Amino acid sequence: MPPPSPPSRAPTDASPRAATALARTFGRFELRELMGRSSQTMAWLARDPRVQQDVWLLIARHPIDDRLELAAAVDNLRRAARLEHPRLLTSVESGAHAGRAFVVCDRPQGATTLAQQLAERKPGPPVEVAGWAIDALEGLAYVHDAGFAHGDVGLHTLFVTKNGRLMVWGCGMPGSRTPLSADTVSGDPEDPISARRHLTTDRDVLAIGLLLYGWIAQAPALDETDLPSAINRLGQDIVRLPWSLPAPVSDALRAIINRATDRHERRRYLGARSLERALSGWRQVESSDRGGPLALLLDRLRVNGHLPALPGLAQRVVQLSRMETRRLDELTDVVLEDPALSFELLRSVNSASIGLMSDDGVTTVRRAIQLIGLTGVRRAASTLRAWPGPLRDGAAERLERAMRRACMAGHLAEVLVPAGLDAEGALIAAQLQHLGRLVTYYHFPDEAVQIRQLMQPGPPLREGDPVTPGLSEDAAAMAVLGVDLQSMANALARHWGLDESVQETMLPLPPGQSVVAPHTVDGWLRVVSSCANETLQAFDAPVAAQPRALAQVANRYARALGVSVESLKQAYLDARDKLARHLQVKAA
């Protein structure tokens, strides 16, 4: 059968009956109904006279003239047909006819392709279509892990079972015929087979991103109904989910879709499994009745605890055992050296009935020690996982740096706190503003690396283009985890039973506004802790940019705290000395 001539405009997946008259047979198969197509493949409902049954038939639209290349393509199809996964429809036959590869699958009972289903009704709510994408990505991740690619993910190669689950069929089809270039290949350029496979697996993930865009926006990205053509345009055209949508979409889902369709390869998802985890995290947060973002953490909290104790916990416990007659302030200082121990003490006290002894809950380590005594402190220390918990060396080093930074923020808040305010309250508030980051480094170490990478500026897409700016930490976290770090921290604080006043102080002030003197103690603690952390960020800037960054912080907090650039510099030095003394004591 000669290949149908391509239409002047890219074909639409949503018009399955538009070309039924183009052909009636393909080899031995009687073609009964076109279920969908792209510029790469066509999906048919066909009759197989050999078994006298209807089957699903996926046919490549472009013949392969080279005999060796065609034989390799058919061999790839047959090896891919051996894959078995709950989200994959197994092929029963693979081959080629007139130079065109094909795949045959048994017709699933009660199933319809997405092309057929969406021709009759609009996509469902975001949680439902995200579930579709997750199902497809689970199957594709398995295919990619086995060393294969699908080749043409689209509405015609995805179908919904009678139980409402999405499945993938037609894996291993010859991929895009787009010429390879150094800019588009992530595989080994010395190995064209490897390079083609990497290119095609990347295209599989991009296809899911574009499909998700279309389901949410109820319009195809770039107004291009043919997915292979849309993917080919991604390097040149920008795809961003529009702000005007048929239904509201959370910022986290928007960030996920925008990352999945980003024109910059370095900012896209690493693979199908990476995108699946982000969508699963978002869906879990959206649909959970267990505290929203907390749903991501609960199982991990039970297995690995909240945070591991910093190295040297055993020595600190021995030190505590010798402090029966020492002053409360000295005991408090020992506990505050370790954010994990401080947080565990507050958690254990506030989640127990003893926390009810205070009308406002227990908000400081000093008060917690007064209530539970040295025995309670030892008990809290014994519940912490030994350093570094389940983390490997690289992840453990990153978490330790993050915890040291939280300690530095606490000491800086101590130095900046105005007279008459509780310095310990400021220290704890400043450390708690790092809580979301700390639990991410501990419980999601791989995702934490992705977040940091997305925050870094990237090279220009083409010569002469500006440098690609990095994402904010919240935007990067939403794109990777499906939730921002502050929401995760807030959910964890509520789970611990921390008082609302503490939850208020751990919220960083919104950026960009001049800060005025607050009217409450909690407001003051929030201002001081926010100033401390913003000062740390200013010192993180390149040396040449630090004066300007510090001036911005000083101007922002001058009215509330009376700070200047020089006073912030001195506060930073004092806090660094405090941290160094604590580290020396711990090492001794």
RABELWO-V74897 format. One record per run of one state. SS is the DSSP state (2 for helix, 1 for strand, 0 for the rest). FROM is the first residue (numbers start at 1). LEN is the number of residues. If there is no record, write none. Layout:
ss = <SS SS>
from = <FROM FROM>
len = <LEN LEN>
This chain:
ss = <0 1 0 1 0 1 0 1 0 2 0 1 0 1 0 1 0 1 2 0 2 0 1 0 1 0 2 0 2 0 2 0 2 0 2 0 2 0 2 0 2 0 2 0 2 0 2 0 2 0 2 0 2 0 2 0 2 0 2 0 1 0 1 0 2 0 2 0 2 0 2 0 2 0 2 0>
from = <1 25 27 29 38 41 49 53 61 67 81 88 89 91 98 100 107 112 114 121 126 146 158 161 166 169 192 218 221 224 227 234 251 261 265 268 272 288 292 297 298 305 313 322 328 337 339 352 353 358 365 384 393 417 423 433 435 444 445 456 458 459 468 469 473 482 485 497 500 506 521 541 543 562 565 588>
len = <24 2 2 9 3 8 4 8 6 14 7 1 2 7 2 7 5 2 7 5 20 12 3 5 3 23 26 3 3 3 7 17 10 4 3 4 16 4 5 1 7 8 9 6 9 2 13 1 5 7 19 9 24 6 10 2 9 1 11 2 1 9 1 4 9 3 12 3 6 15 20 2 19 3 23 1>
